Amino acid sequence: MTAREFSRSYRLAVRLLRPPLTATTRRDWRGAENLPTDSGFVACSNHVSEIDPLTLAHFLVDHGWPPRFLAKQAVFEAPVIGRIITGAGQIPVKRNSTDAARSLEAAADAVRAGECVAVYPEGSITRDPDLWPMTGKTGAARIALTTGLPVVPVAQWGPQELLAPYGKRLHLLRRPLVHVWAGPPVDLTPWQDRPLDATVLGEATGAILDAITRLLEEIRGETAPAQRWDPRAHGQPLTGNFRPTRQEKQ
């Protein structure tokens, strides 16, 4: 799939998903002017619901960018959805494996080719009790610093009303107002052309998450906690549903 070209599978996905998203949500979309027009870029968003990849894609597609998501390998193995997203050029990630580096290389190649790659810096739905962005992983920063191309911060709020974090039931009749705001590209020049060690990647990731958090504060009209939630400090797993099942609670 060349830059800004919608493949056949991508067009099929858009035809299938846009009508129900339009029918079940109201939209407050802002900041499309911050999306680059002359280069590829990384779109970095907070993660509040398993359905918010669709609302993020809805925003980007309607502004002319078919995003390529870094998505966990299991999604590609689903019988029907797997074929669609593979045809749509999405990028599989094998979490916690050496193959994850290959996924980042594929993402960097896509950005260099003029495409939009969508990344959740948190790596999973936030564990923060109030759904503020939590500590992140360094993949988005690595892609941006490797390519020298823009990172656009995006804040989402409202998808969790359609589907609660790790929820199983869609609330189709609520028709929530879904805010998707894009901000100006994050200034990563302090870390450009430096060795990509843990310090550089960690600081650049922090700058990306700070930009997303500021947008989310504006949307919510609230102030985020001074300390970003760290799942490791609270004994929580970094991926998957961290909440105990009903059986575990008993």
Sequence and secondary structure as in RCSB ss.txt:
>XXXX:A:sequence
MTAREFSRSYRLAVRLLRPPLTATTRRDWRGAENLPTDSGFVACSNHVSEIDPLTLAHFLVDHGWPPRFLAKQAV
FEAPVIGRIITGAGQIPVKRNSTDAARSLEAAADAVRAGECVAVYPEGSITRDPDLWPMTGKTGAARIALTTGLP
VVPVAQWGPQELLAPYGKRLHLLRRPLVHVWAGPPVDLTPWQDRPLDATVLGEATGAILDAITRLLEEIRGETAP
AQRWDPRAHGQPLTGNFRPTRQEKQ
>XXXX:A:secstr
  TT   HHHHHHHHHHHHHHHHH EEEEE GGGS SSS EEEEE    TTHHHHHHHHHHHTT   EEEEEHHH
HTSTTHHHHHHHTT EEE TTSTTHHHHHHHHHHHHHTT EEEE TTSSS   TT       SHHHHHHHHHT  
EEEEEEESHHHHS TT S   TTT  EEEEEE      GGGTTS   HHHHHHHHHHHHHHHHHHHHHHHTS   
SS   GGGGT  SSS  S  HHHH 
